[in-house]
Each structure stands twice: as C-alpha cells, then as structure tokens.
C-alpha cells in the first residue's frame, strides 16, 4: 500500500468531510514546488488560495518565525508586545490608513469589520438600534461563519445552517445602479471583494470600485474592501483597489499576511471609524500575537524589497498571453487580474474537477471553483521556467479534454 493510500483511508475514517480535496497527501514544500508522502513532485498553481503569495517556506519568513518563537510567541492582549506595536504602525502605513485591529483567520477579520461598521452606524450615523444594514454582493465569499453565510447567495453554503443573521442586502456584483437603489437611511456600509475569487474569478466592469467609493461618500456610508485573496500583490498592485485608486474606509486582510506560515489577519481603517471599538467590546486571544506580528512585519518588508506586485503583474501577463494564443475549444473565457486567473470551461466539458484531477496526475496542483472554472494562482515569485513548465501541462490537459 502506498503512503498516500494509507493516509487517505485514515482521513476518510477520522476526518470530518467538510472539504473535497484532490487525492494528494502533501508532506514538504519549497518555493513553487511541493512533494507528497510518496515523494512525487508537483508545481503549486493554487498557493493555498493566495495564502502562499511568497511561495512555500520563504527563507526570510521562516527565519523571522524562528527568531521570534525563540523569544516570545504569545502573551495575549492583556499586555503589549513590541512586535505588535511595530506591526500596527507598519501595516497602517503600508495600507495608507490609520489604525489596525489584528485577528487570525480571514473570516474573523470580516466579522470584525461587520461589527465595526454596525457600531459606527449607530454611533456616528445615528441609525436606530438594530436596524443597520450592510450591502453585499451576489456570489460573494467572505468566510464560513453563521453571520457571513447569512448573506451568501450560494445555497450550498447555507443549507441546514439557519436561522441566519439579519441586516444584509445582496445586489448583483458590478451593478452600480442596483447598488445605488439598495442604499437607504439605514445603510451603514458596503462590503465588496474587488474580484470575486471563489465565484470563478469574476472581475467587475472598469470603474466599479470608483463607483462604489463615490456612492459611499455621497451617502455617508463605509466602503469595506475584502482583500483577503486579492491583497498583498496578488493582482499586480499591493491591493486590488489601487487599480482604480478607490481606497476603502476599512480594509480586510488575511491569508498571505501570515506569510503562509500561521494565520494572521487584520482590519485596517480610518481612525474615526476604528475608534468606535473600545476595551472589552472585541478581541481574540491569539489575534495580534507576537509571533504572527513578527512574521507580518517581514511580509511587509518582502513586499517592498522583492517587488511582489510587479512580479504578479508579469506572471499574469505571461499566463494570459500563453493561454489566449492557444486554440482551446473547451474554454469559454479566460479572465483575471495579475496572478489570479480563471479558466472558464464550457458546460459540455462536464466541469473543471476532472481537469484538476488530470493535472494532479501530471504534477500540477490547482483547484476547480464554481464547477466550471479552473483557478490558477501560482506563487508570485515563481520562476518563468516553472511557470512555463506548469502551463505546458495545463494546456495539454485542456486540449486532451
């Protein structure tokens, strides 16, 4: 029996079935490559849904982690730590905003932004108690908590989990007219992903984010950008909102903020908005821990030193150019921005899952999303030779159908 088969049988018996992973059991990673328990080598074209923007085991991040874990890993927010004090200033300045509230997972950060927005609505806008509304978008994905799935339009994320949290209004993604019509006196915020990654790499029309920003300013409401997947260089800018210079009032980050080593997330925002949260009203035992803060600080240095946004732009241009010059009858559309690309297949192909399975056999790891879309999101520092090697296999598998 192979090692992979043994582990797959083990997890089938003892692990909850909340995911449908490819039958690959990984053991080790370095840069843009990973190896399974049987020693087979793969090119990673998923990057853990953008948590691994800097690749596996980046030496500077690993070194920062080792140095800090030998000093102080956790102290709770009952006390200050030097690392969090420094990280808060550096992250706020990197984002062009004022204050930072650190958490762990992306979903926790989204929940934090929701709480801040509601409280700001009651204290600043004077919305009557329990009537604050946040406008979200159809096909959104912001996490898996009860409140977050409450405003999902994907029934599979909601079935069997009600009752749901009220106070959210969904409108079509990219439709500024529908968005304007949904705003009323109880609206406190608009929450948007600049690109809907889980929905199939859906890119809104040009000017959409600027339009959202303008509506928020006109009506005195908050613009919240969820850049958990699109931030930290992934789309060819430090943040996706920078493509349109549409800076949000609250910015939600996660995934790659922890360097692919541990969960680190944060809400970064305007001072007058962030200060509605006072001692005892929100927190996390592990949020802002010294170890995560030290890694986050090194992430910010890497973003500047190694120019990851520029790397992502180059990767994305190369991938799209190669794919679009091929004759691929199975492909309906190729879309994305920077190194976040979706290959949308015709329904007649039967879906993207079998293509991803075939690619895993050939040593390329990616994943389907929304049934018919193959998501390509390699590490931003992938070499062009590794990128082309993987693309050769992607193109071959799609052509074979």
Secondary structure, DSSP 8 states (H G I E B T S, - for coil): --HHHHHHHHHHHHS-------S--EEEEEBTEEEETT--EEEESSHHHHTTTT-BT-HHHHHHHHHHHTT-S---TTS--HHHHHHHHHHHHHHT-SEEEEESSHHHHHHHHHHHHHHHHHHTS---TT--EEEEETT----SSHHHHHT-S-HHHHTT--S----EEEE-TT-HHHHHHH--TTEEEEEE-SEETTTTSEE--TTHHHHHHHHHHHHT-EEEEE-TTTTTTTTSSSSGGGGTT---SEEEE-GGGGTTTS--EEEEE-HHHHTT--TTSS--SSTT-HHHHHHHHHHHHHHHHTTHHHHHHHHHHHHHHHHHHS--TTEEEEEEETTEEEEEE-GGG--SHHHHHHHHHTTEE-EEETTTEEEE---TT--HHHHHHHHHHHHHHHHH-
